[in-house]
Amino acid sequence: MLMAHPMVLENLVEQYGTLRTLYAENGSAEVRRQLEDVTYTLCVSTGTRDIDAALTASCRQLARARSEIDFALVG
C-alpha cells in the first residue's frame, strides 16, 4: 500500500482538527465542504473508510516515522 509522506499526513490531521473546530463553532456550508474534503483525503491517504480509522492509522504512521527518524539520529 502506498503511504502518504509523514509531513503531508501531519498537515492533513492538523487541517482536520482546525476545520472540525471551525465547523462546530459556526457550521458554515463552506467549512463543512472543506471538512468533507479533508476527511476523504485522510481516508484515501491511510487506506481506511471512516475518519476514526483514518485518524488512528495516521497516529500509527506518524509514530512509526518519528521512531525511524529517532533511530537514524541515534544509530
N, C-alpha and C positions, 0 to 999 in steps of 0.2 A: 504494500500500500504506500502511496506517496504521502509524505508528511510535510506539513507547512513548516517553513523556517520559523524557529522559535521567536524571532522578533516580530514576524507577521502575526503569529498566533497570540503573542502577548498583546499586540496592538488591538487585535480583534476582541479579546477578552476585556480590555480596557474600554473600548468603544461600547461593547455590550453593556457594561456596568454603568457607564455615563448615560447612554440612551435609556436604559431601564429607569434610572433615577429621573431623568427629564420627563419620560412618559408618565411616571407615577405622579409627578408634580403638576403637569399641565394636560397630558393626554391628547396632544395635537395629532392630527392625521399625518403630518409630515414626519414627526418624531416616530410615530407608530410604523410608518413605511420604512424608515431608516433602521429601526429596531428589527423589523422582519427581515430586512436585507442582511444585517449583520448576523442575525440568528441563523439564517440559511447558509451564509458563508462559513460560519463556525462549524455547522453540522457537516458541510461538504469537506471542509479542511480537516476534520477529525474522523470522517467516515462514520458518523453517527446519524440518528434520525430525530433526536429531540435535544433541546437546549441543555437539559440537565446532564445528559450523557456527553454532550459536546464539551461542557464546562469541566466535567470530571476527566475526560480524555485530555483536554488542554492542560489541566493541572499536572497530570501524569507526564505528559510530553515535556512540559516546561521544567518540571523537577528533574527529569532524566537529562535534559540538555544542560541544566545547571550542574548536575553531578559530573557530566562529561567534561565541562569546562574546568570545574574544580580539580578533577583528576589530572587534566592536561597541565594545569598550572603547577600542581604539586609534583607530578611524576615527571 
